[in-house]
């Protein structure tokens, strides 16, 4: 199965306490924050960390 980047959706959820959660189930990346801007910043950091781990694993597989 292949997934195109344009097919990957991120959902923003406003929680009952006023905070926000962002979820991208396709990539397994989730974050939250006290407001939408904070949640987006946290999501960007989580996504970058997730992708860096994937890059590292792929590099090890390719160079093995």
C-alpha positions as CSV (number, residue, x, y, z in Angstrom):
1,X,0.0,0.0,0.0
2,X,1.3,3.4,-0.9
3,X,0.2,6.7,0.6
4,X,0.5,10.0,-1.1
5,X,1.4,13.0,1.0
6,X,-1.7,14.8,-0.2
7,X,-3.8,11.9,1.1
8,X,-2.5,12.3,4.7
9,X,-4.9,14.3,6.8
10,X,-4.3,15.9,10.2
11,X,-7.3,16.5,12.4
12,X,-7.6,19.4,14.9
13,X,-9.8,18.7,17.9
14,X,-10.9,21.3,20.4
15,X,-11.0,19.6,23.8
16,X,-13.7,20.4,26.4
17,X,-11.1,22.2,28.6
18,X,-10.3,24.6,25.7
19,X,-7.0,23.0,24.7
20,X,-6.3,21.6,21.2
21,X,-5.1,18.2,20.0
22,X,-3.8,17.4,16.6
23,X,-3.9,13.9,15.2
24,X,-2.4,12.3,12.1
25,X,-3.3,8.6,12.4
26,X,-1.8,7.7,9.1
27,X,1.7,8.7,10.3
28,X,1.1,8.0,14.0
29,X,1.9,11.5,15.0
30,X,-0.1,13.3,17.7
31,X,0.2,16.5,19.8
32,X,-1.6,18.9,21.9
33,X,-1.3,22.4,23.2
34,X,-3.0,25.1,25.3
35,X,-4.2,26.8,22.0
36,X,-4.2,25.9,18.3
37,X,-1.0,27.8,17.6
38,X,0.8,25.9,20.4
39,X,-0.6,22.6,19.3
40,X,0.6,23.2,15.7
41,X,4.1,24.1,17.0
42,X,4.1,20.9,19.1
43,X,2.8,18.9,16.1
44,X,5.6,20.2,13.8
45,X,8.2,19.2,16.4
46,X,6.6,15.7,16.9
47,X,6.5,15.2,13.1
48,X,10.1,16.2,12.6
49,X,11.2,13.8,15.4
50,X,9.1,11.0,13.9
51,X,10.5,11.6,10.4
52,X,14.1,11.8,11.7
53,X,13.7,8.3,13.3
54,X,12.3,7.0,10.0
55,X,15.2,8.5,8.1
56,X,17.7,6.9,10.5
57,X,16.1,3.5,10.2
58,X,15.9,3.7,6.4
59,X,19.5,4.7,6.2
60,X,20.6,1.8,8.3
61,X,18.6,-0.6,6.1
62,X,20.0,0.8,2.9
63,X,23.6,0.8,4.1
64,X,23.6,-2.6,5.6
